[in-house]
Amino acid sequence: MASVRTTSMSFAAAMAVVTVFTFSPPMRSQNAAQSGTKQSGAKSQGATKNQQAAPDHIYPEPVDYWKQAAAVPAKPRKTGGPAPSHDISGVWDPGEVGIQIFGAGAMPADGKPEHALPFTPAGREALNRNKPNGGNGDASLAENNDPVFICDPQGTPREDLYEMRTTQIVQTPLKIYLMYTFGRVWRVIWLDGRALPKDPEPRWYGYSVGKWVDDTTLIVETNGLDERTWLDRAGRPHSADLLVEERFHRVDHDHLELSVTINDPQMYTKPWVALDKMRFESQPDDFDVREMICAPSEYQGYEKEVGDPASSK
């Protein structure tokens, strides 16, 4: 059982890893160089334009702790074959590319001209108010005002654009449930043909509706998002007018791709692609997903040890 406990990943441990990558020059430069315009998935596969290169292995492959502890025997599963029609259900893992320490996978904050976002004056002003110590930000932990660091919900679309881990998708004829590892939260995508609300009360995860555009591609639109959230770890802002488009494409039985487009005329002069076909690999149906929860008690200990080392002396 000791090996099970030592390999678990809490929110505080994940933040500690982020801090190491942010403030360690060799590690930061290595990963910044790899946060280019290629995006690969849980296993290596061909990359297309605007896709992010796979970084060195940061975290282990997804682990089912029930099976690791030999409490539950592994069951054989069906693999291979074509994509089922109108079905994205399953347990999906994107591998280490889902972490996105330096900002949205297809547009990392790495200082490259091709990744410069089309900010409006209001968007640039809002960006300057945000003080991340990740992405290309150099704020100290004391200056950092990332809302996730005080255990605010990540919200949509940041659940897609930072710490995207093993994700469970449960589908019914009426709606789809997306259940995320980070924060152990879930959201609903309605499939019943309803329109997005016109003047919605803001929500952390907004209001989402989906429509199948072919047998294997679901387009999801989300509005009504709370302005307190950031788009990604690099502190990119959004307004209440943000409209997020997610494109889920079931490539085959074992692979799913996710693309995300940001459309917010108050903050950006044109829509931009935040994820371009981030690839997920299916896991067994009986795969048990770990917890990754922001607990204030854990964060206080993390802040004492990492944010203010002198306080522990």
C-alpha positions, 0 to 999 in steps of 0.5 A, a space after each residue: 500500500 505504501 507504493 500506492 500512497 507515494 505515487 498519488 497526485 494531490 493538487 499541492 503536489 501538482 502546483 509544486 511541479 509547476 513551480 519547479 518548471 517555472 523557476 528552474 531555468 534549465 527545465 523551463 527552457 527545455 519545455 518552452 522549446 517543446 511548447 511549439 506548434 505541434 500537439 501529440 497525444 497519449 501515445 505518439 502519433 502524427 502531428 499537424 500544423 498548430 499542434 504541440 510537440 510532446 514534452 519529455 515525460 513529466 508524469 507517469 502513464 495513468 495508473 489505476 490504483 485499485 489494480 496497482 494494489 491488486 485489489 481488482 484484477 484487470 479485465 481484457 478489453 476490446 481495442 481497435 476498430 472504427 469509431 462508433 456513430 454518435 458516441 464519445 463516451 468512455 474514459 480518455 487520457 491525453 498523456 502529458 500534453 494535457 498539462 499545458 504549463 505554458 498556456 493553451 497547447 496550440 498557443 503557448 505563451 512562449 514569446 514566439 511571434 506565431 503565438 502572439 494573441 490578437 488582443 484588443 486594448 481592453 484585452 491587453 489591459 486585462 492581461 497585464 492585471 493578471 500575474 501568473 507565475 506560469 506560462 511566460 509570466 515571471 510573477 513570484 508566488 507572493 505576486 501570483 493572483 491566479 484564481 486557481 491558487 486560491 481554490 477557485 474553480 478552473 471553469 470552462 475552457 480552462 479545464 481543457 487548457 490546463 491540467 487536462 488529465 484522465 476524463 470520463 465521458 458519460 453519454 445519454 440521448 439527452 445529454 453528455 457528462 464530462 467528468 474531469 480529474 482536476 478539481 473532480 468536477 463535472 459539466 453537462 452538454 445538452 443534446 436536446 436541441 435547445 439554444 444557448 441562453 440569451 442573457 444567462 446568469 454567469 457560471 464557472 462552467 457556463 451553459 453548453 449545447 452540442 450538435 453532431 455534424 457527422 457520425 463522429 464529430 460533436 460541436 459544443 458551444 458554451 457561453 455564460 462564463 464567469 469573468 473571474 476565471 482565466 483561459 489558461 495557466 498563462 493568465 489569458 483573460 476573457 469577458 462575459 461575452 466569451 463563446 467557446 467552441 469545442 470540437 470532439 472528433 472520434 478518430 477510431 474506437 480507441 482515440 478521440 481528438 479535441 479542438 478548442 476555439 476562443 471567440 471573445 470580441 471584447 478581448 481579442 480582435 478575432 477568434 483563435 485556436 487554443 487546442 488543435 486536435 489534442 489526442 486522447 487514448 481510451 482506457 478500460 471501462 473499469 479504469 478508476 480515476 484518481 483524485 486531484 482536488 484543491 484543498 485549502 489545508 494542503 495549499 497552506 502547507 504548500 505555500 509555507 514550504 514553497 512560497 515562503 521557505 524562510 517561514 519553515 526555518 
